[in-house]
Amino acid sequence: LGRWLGIVRDLRTLIGVGTGICGASAIAAVTSVIGAVSVDVAYAISTIFLFNIAAVLAFPFIGHLLGMSQHAFGLFAGTAVNDMSSVVATATTYGNTAANFAVVVKLVRTLMIIPICLGLAAWAGHRLKQTGNSFPVGEVAGTGPAPRARVNVFRLVPWFLIGFLLIAAINTLGLIPAAAHTGLSTLSVFLITVALSAIGLSTDLGGFRRAGTKPLLLGALLWIIVTLTSLGLQYATGLN
């Protein structure tokens, strides 16, 4: 779709991984692999965040319209919303059970950051061997053009996933007192609100105007395809 719309390779790659894996986290990881310029990164993140907001507003309505159970909506949100914070916000609006399931689904999806980045690194290396030229340069904010660096697998690890597993293990072992659960739940709602506000503040509407409509159209098409695929697979397998 990106090639058909005439969008440059790096920008369509960033929008693709942002939609397919984990929003800004995937974009940040892939940027270091492909050496994307800062303007492409900013536009890709703004595009992803715009459809995060759309999902938070539209998905609960769609879920109630289709009569989805908490389990089904959690699967829907976990597979079809771009960014982790927006997955939590969307699913929490539908119910706590949906939110708990959506987080697990999304974290599994997030693990794809590692193989996708390694695959892109291998592809970039193959292109280098074919052309015999140096890698295209990527612009590092504040430092000017810089060559692509080798992929550091350690940096590709989604650390919020490690944090989630750690806290889940601590809670399972009973190390968090039951009396603290209510207060922590209230705190989580507050933090979700802060995260969602940050998404809004990070959306550069002026950047959309400057970059034109084609990348935004690509983001919309991918978002719709992922949404319809998620719903279609659920109904095809009877998980509704």
N, C-alpha and C positions, 0 to 999 in steps of 0.2 A: 504493500500500500504506500509506503514511504517513497519508494522509487517511482511509482505511478504518479504520485503527487509532485515529484520533482524536489523532494526534500534532501538536503545533504546527508551523507552517510552517518556521520557521528550523531547528528541531532535525531535522526529517526531511530538509531540504535538506543540512545538514551531514553527516548519516549517509550520505545518498545520494552526495555527492561524495567522501566519505572512502572508501566502498566502491568506487565506480566509477573513481576517478582515482588518487589517491596518498595515502591515509590522512591522517595529521596535517598534511602539507604542504598538501594541498588544503583541509582544514578551516581552516587558518590563513589561507590566501589568501582563501577565500570569506567568512570572518568579517568581514574589513574591508570587503567589498562589501555584505553584507546587514545588517551591524550587529547580529549575534547577541549575546545576553546571555551573560555568562561562564559561567553554569551550564549552558547548552545546549552551549557549546563543550567544557566539561570532560566532560560526559556523552557527547558524540559521540566525542571522542578515546578515552575509556575503552572505549566500545563497540567501536570499530575495533581497538584494541589487544587486546582480549579475543579477537577472531576472528583477529588476527595470530598469537597464541599457539596457537590451535586449528589454524591452517594449518600452522605449523611442526611440530606433533606429528602431524597427520593426513595431510598431503599426500604425504610420502615413502612412507608405508604404502600409500596409494591408488595411487601411481605404480608401486610394485613389484607390487601386486595386479593391476593392469591390464597389466603388462608393458611400460610405457612406455619408449621410448628416451630417451637423454640430451637429444636435441633436443626431443622431444615434451614431456618433463617441464619443460624450461626454458620452453617456450611456455606450458605449463599454469601454472607458478608465476608467470611474468611477467604473465599476464592475470587470474589469479584470487586472488592474495594482495594484501591491501590496501596495505601500506606497503613502501617500498623496502628498509628494513633487514630486514624479515621475508621479503621475496622472496629476498634474498641468503642469509639463514640457511636458508630452506627448500630452495632449490636446491642450496646447498653440501652439505647433508646427502645429497643424491642423487648429486652428482658435480660435478667442476670444469667439465666441458663444459656440463652443465645450468645451472650458476651463470652462466657467461659469457654464454650465450644468454638466460637469464632477465633479466639486467641490461639488455641492449639492448632487449628487448621492453618491460620496465617503463619505461625511460626514454622510449620513444616514447609510451607510455600517459600518462606524466607531463606531456607537452607539452600535453595537453588542459586543464591548469589554466588556461592563458591564454584560449582561446576560451570556456570555460565561465564564467569570471569576467566576461569582457566581456559575454557573453550575459545573465548575471544582473544586471549593472549596467544594461544596456539595459532589461531587464524592470522593474527597480526604478524607473528613470526614467519608463517608460511608466505605471506605477502612480501615480507622483507627479502626472503630467499629468492622469490620469483623475480622481483624487480632489481635486486642488487643495490637498492638505494637505502638511505637511512629512513627511519620512521618519520612521518610528518610530525611537525612540532605541535605541542599543545600549549596554550597560554596559561601560565600559573599566575593567579591574581597577585599583583604587586611586584612581580619579578620579571615580567615579560615572557617571551617564548622560552620553552624548555623542552628538551627531548623526552620521549616516553621512557619511564623507568621500568626496570624489571618488576614483575608482579610479586608482591609480598603477600603470600597466602595468609599470614598472620593478620594482616590488615583487612582481609576479606571476611573474617569471622564476624557475624552479626552479634555484637556483645550484649545487646538487650535480650537476645535469646538465652545467652549464658546466665544473665541475671534472673530471667524468668525461671529457668530450671533450678537455679540455686534457691530462690525464695520458695518455689513449690516444694522442693525437698525439705527445706527447713520447716515449712508448715505441716508437711506430711509426718515428719518426725515429732510433731507436737511441741516444737520449741517456741512457737508463737502462742501466748496465752489466749484462750477463748474470749476473755474480756476485752482484748485489744482488737478483735475482728471488726466490731461495729465502727470504732474510730478509724481503723485503716480503710474500711469500705467508704466512709465519708471522705477521707483524704483522697482515695482513688478517683472519686467523682470530681473533686476539685481539680486534680491533676489532669484528668481527661478534658475538663473545660479549658484549662490553661493551654493544653496541647492543641486543641481545636482552634482556640484564639490565635495561637502562633501560626497555624496553617493559613488563616485568613490574612495575618500580617505579612506572611511570606509571599503572598500572591501578588505579582507585579502586573497589574492591569495595563500599565503603560508599555511594558515589554511585549504584551500581546499585540498591541497596535503597531509597534515598531517592526516586529518580526513578520507580520502578515498573518493571513488566515490559514495557510496550508498546514503548518505544524499543529495548530489548534484543531483543525479538522482531522488530522491523523490521530491525535489523542482521543477525540470524540469517537471516531470509528473503532479504535481498539477497545475503548471502554465499553461501547455497545456490544461488540463481539464477545468480549469476556463475560459480560453480564448475561447475554442470551445463552452462551455456552454453559455457564454455571446453572442457570435455570433449566435449560434443556436436558442436561445430564441428570439433574435431580429428578425430573419428571420421567425420564426414560428408565431410570433405575428404581422408581417408586419411592424415593426418599422425600416425600412431601408431607 
